[in-house]
Amino acid sequence: MNVIARPNGGGFALQPNSMSEAMEMAQMLASSQMVPQAYQQKPQDTLVAMMMGAELGLNPIQALQNIAVINGKPAIYGDALLALVQSHSAFGGHEESFDDASMAATCTVWRKGDAKPHTVTFSQADAERAKLWGKAGPWQTYPKRMLMWRARGYALRDKFADALGGLITVEEAQDIPTEREINPAQQQPARPALEHYPVDSFNANFPKWRDAIEAGKRTPEQIINMVSSKAELSEEQKQQILEVAA
């Protein structure tokens, strides 16, 4: 039986005793070529996978080998999902079958204490409704296996949510569309470039601007900001306004 060994099941399985030890182990494992590529040189992701694995009873190496991050969410491989459930104290057995005539996979799981077993069927028709059938990748190369994993995943998650900590299978996570921003911030249109303030208009308006500054009604900066909202002043024009206060 393909049961994932628990940390207390013997063997060489280091377990950190503090956050500093866990981070040190994550950095060491992330620097190794023996962990999945998704975790290499990513100690933060490695640490999160280790922490989630610890909640499921997996040692750090088992967690990194069996937990993957798909679209930003942790998931577990289908065979590892079954192994975790098989090692649960309430596991009473399971049975899987496939009907070639209807192209339907069925998984039945027994949980100790329940009055009857729980059965889930996932067929080609279900995959077609979910727009999975014929999808590029495993759905084309291993369609029966994908149907079986989907039936297994639903059945085990229905009855052993406490053993799986909310994880879904990697195969199911890969079929979930990539999240996108529903209401993306609209990019503000670029402000059109202002034309230069005409020299004749500047000469005509400058006397009244000068009077307002000298009377204390406006500052040179206020005049410049007001005019610049309509047209672009040259450096010489700005300097001329500033010199009124001087």
matplotlib code that plots the C-alpha trace (Angstrom):
import matplotlib.pyplot as plt

x = [0.0, 1.3, 1.3, 3.4, 5.4, 4.7, 7.6, 7.5, 7.5, 11.3, 13.9, 16.0, 13.5, 14.8, 12.2, 12.9, 12.1, 11.9, 11.2, 14.9, 15.7, 12.8, 14.1, 17.6, 16.4, 14.2, 17.3, 19.3, 16.7, 16.0, 19.7, 19.5, 18.9, 17.0, 13.8, 11.3, 12.4, 9.5, 11.1, 14.8, 16.2, 12.9, 13.3, 10.1, 8.0, 9.9, 9.2, 5.4, 5.3, 7.1, 4.6, 1.6, 3.2, 3.7, 0.0, -0.7, 1.9, 4.5, 8.2, 9.8, 11.1, 7.7, 6.0, 8.2, 7.9, 4.1, 2.8, 2.8, 1.7, -0.7, -2.0, -0.8, -2.7, -1.2, -2.3, -1.2, -0.6, -3.4, -1.4, -0.2, -3.8, -4.8, -1.7, -2.6, -6.1, -5.0, -2.8, -5.8, -7.1, -10.7, -9.9, -11.9, -10.9, -11.6, -12.4, -11.9, -13.4, -13.7, -16.5, -15.1, -18.6, -19.7, -16.2, -16.9, -14.6, -16.0, -14.3, -15.9, -14.4, -15.4, -14.9, -15.1, -18.3, -20.3, -23.5, -22.6, -19.7, -19.4, -19.3, -18.4, -18.5, -16.9, -17.5, -16.5, -19.8, -18.9, -15.5, -17.1, -19.5, -16.5, -14.7, -11.9, -12.3, -9.7, -7.9, -4.2, -2.0, -2.9, -6.5, -5.4, -2.7, -4.2, -7.9, -8.9, -6.4, -7.6, -11.2, -10.1, -8.1, -11.0, -13.4, -10.8, -10.2, -13.9, -14.6, -11.6, -12.1, -15.8, -15.1, -11.6, -11.4, -9.8, -6.9, -6.3, -6.4, -8.4, -5.9, -7.1, -5.3, -2.6, -4.5, -7.7, -5.8, -4.2, -7.6, -8.7, -8.4, -5.7, -7.1, -7.3, -8.3, -12.0, -12.0, -8.5, -7.6, -8.2, -5.1, -5.5, -5.1, -2.0, -2.4, -2.0, 1.0, 0.2, 1.1, 3.5, 1.9, 1.9, 4.3, 1.8, -0.7, 2.0, 2.9, -0.8, -1.5, 1.7, 0.8, -2.3, -0.4, 2.3, -0.4, -2.0, 1.4, 2.4, -1.0, -0.5, -3.5, -1.5, 2.0, 4.2, 3.8, 0.0, 0.2, 2.5, 0.3, -2.8, -1.3, 0.5, -2.8, -3.7, -0.4, 3.3, 5.3, 8.9, 11.6, 12.1, 8.4, 8.4, 11.5, 9.9, 6.9, 9.1, 11.1, 8.0, 8.1, 11.9]
y = [0.0, 3.3, 5.0, 8.1, 7.5, 9.8, 11.6, 9.3, 6.2, 5.8, 6.7, 9.9, 12.7, 16.0, 18.1, 21.8, 22.8, 26.6, 29.2, 29.9, 26.2, 25.9, 28.9, 27.5, 24.2, 25.9, 27.8, 24.6, 22.6, 25.4, 25.4, 21.7, 20.2, 17.3, 19.4, 20.2, 23.0, 25.2, 25.4, 25.8, 29.1, 30.0, 29.5, 31.4, 29.1, 26.1, 27.2, 27.6, 24.1, 22.7, 24.3, 23.0, 19.6, 19.6, 20.2, 17.1, 15.0, 15.1, 15.6, 18.5, 16.3, 14.6, 17.9, 19.4, 16.3, 16.0, 19.6, 22.0, 25.6, 26.0, 29.5, 30.6, 27.9, 24.7, 21.4, 17.8, 15.1, 12.5, 9.5, 11.4, 12.5, 8.8, 7.9, 10.6, 9.3, 5.7, 6.6, 8.3, 6.4, 6.5, 5.1, 2.0, 1.2, 2.4, 1.0, 2.4, 1.3, 2.5, 1.8, 2.0, 1.9, 5.2, 6.5, 7.0, 6.7, 5.7, 6.0, 4.6, 5.3, 4.0, 6.0, 4.1, 5.0, 6.0, 4.0, 3.5, 4.1, 7.3, 7.0, 9.6, 9.2, 11.5, 10.8, 12.1, 13.9, 15.7, 16.6, 18.0, 20.1, 21.5, 22.1, 19.7, 16.9, 17.3, 20.0, 20.2, 18.2, 15.2, 15.3, 14.3, 11.9, 10.2, 10.9, 7.8, 8.6, 12.2, 11.0, 8.6, 11.3, 13.7, 11.0, 10.1, 13.7, 14.5, 11.3, 11.6, 15.3, 14.7, 12.2, 13.1, 16.9, 16.7, 14.6, 16.9, 20.3, 21.8, 20.7, 19.8, 17.7, 19.1, 17.8, 19.6, 22.8, 22.8, 22.9, 26.0, 29.1, 31.5, 34.2, 37.7, 41.0, 41.4, 45.2, 46.2, 49.8, 51.8, 53.5, 57.2, 58.6, 60.5, 64.2, 65.9, 68.2, 71.8, 74.4, 77.1, 80.3, 82.8, 85.7, 88.3, 87.0, 86.9, 90.5, 91.6, 89.8, 90.4, 93.9, 92.7, 89.7, 92.1, 94.3, 91.3, 90.2, 93.7, 94.1, 90.9, 89.3, 86.5, 85.1, 84.5, 80.7, 81.0, 83.0, 80.4, 77.4, 79.1, 79.9, 76.5, 74.7, 76.2, 76.5, 75.9, 78.8, 79.1, 79.4, 83.0, 83.8, 82.0, 83.9, 87.2, 86.5, 85.5, 88.6, 90.7, 89.6, 90.2]
z = [0.0, -1.1, 2.3, 2.9, 6.0, 9.0, 10.6, 13.6, 11.4, 11.4, 8.9, 8.5, 8.7, 10.2, 11.9, 12.7, 16.3, 15.8, 13.1, 12.7, 12.2, 9.7, 7.7, 7.8, 6.5, 3.8, 2.6, 2.5, 0.7, -1.8, -2.7, -3.5, -6.9, -5.3, -4.7, -7.4, -9.7, -8.5, -5.0, -6.1, -5.0, -3.4, 0.4, 1.2, -0.9, 0.4, 4.0, 3.3, 1.7, 4.7, 7.1, 5.2, 5.0, 8.8, 9.3, 7.2, 9.0, 6.3, 6.9, 5.0, 2.1, 1.7, 1.6, -1.1, -3.2, -3.0, -2.6, -5.6, -6.0, -8.9, -9.7, -6.3, -4.4, -2.8, -4.2, -3.8, -6.4, -6.9, -5.7, -2.6, -1.9, -1.7, 0.4, 3.0, 3.3, 3.5, 6.5, 8.3, 11.3, 10.0, 6.6, 5.9, 2.3, -1.2, -4.6, -8.1, -11.4, -15.0, -17.4, -21.0, -22.5, -20.8, -20.3, -16.6, -13.6, -10.2, -6.8, -3.6, -0.2, 3.2, 6.4, 9.6, 11.5, 8.5, 7.7, 4.1, 1.6, -0.4, -4.2, -6.8, -10.6, -13.2, -16.8, -20.2, -20.3, -17.0, -18.5, -21.6, -19.6, -17.7, -21.0, -20.0, -22.6, -25.3, -23.5, -24.5, -22.1, -20.0, -21.0, -24.5, -23.6, -20.5, -20.6, -18.6, -15.9, -15.6, -15.2, -12.5, -10.7, -10.8, -9.3, -6.7, -5.7, -5.2, -3.3, -0.9, -0.3, 0.5, 3.2, 4.5, 4.4, 7.9, 6.5, 3.5, 5.1, 2.2, -0.4, -3.9, -6.4, -8.7, -11.6, -10.6, -9.8, -13.3, -14.8, -12.9, -15.1, -14.1, -11.9, -13.4, -12.0, -12.4, -12.3, -13.3, -12.6, -15.7, -17.0, -17.0, -20.5, -21.0, -20.6, -24.0, -24.2, -23.7, -26.3, -25.4, -24.0, -26.9, -26.4, -27.4, -24.9, -22.2, -22.9, -22.8, -19.5, -17.7, -16.4, -14.5, -13.1, -11.9, -10.3, -8.5, -7.1, -6.0, -4.3, -2.4, -4.1, -5.8, -5.4, -8.4, -7.9, -8.0, -11.2, -12.7, -11.7, -13.0, -16.4, -16.7, -16.4, -19.8, -21.6, -21.0, -19.9, -21.0, -18.4, -19.3, -18.8, -15.4, -14.4, -15.4, -13.2, -10.2, -10.5, -9.8, -6.1, -6.0]

ax = plt.figure().add_subplot(projection="3d")
ax.plot(x, y, z, "-o")
ax.set_aspect("equal")
plt.show()
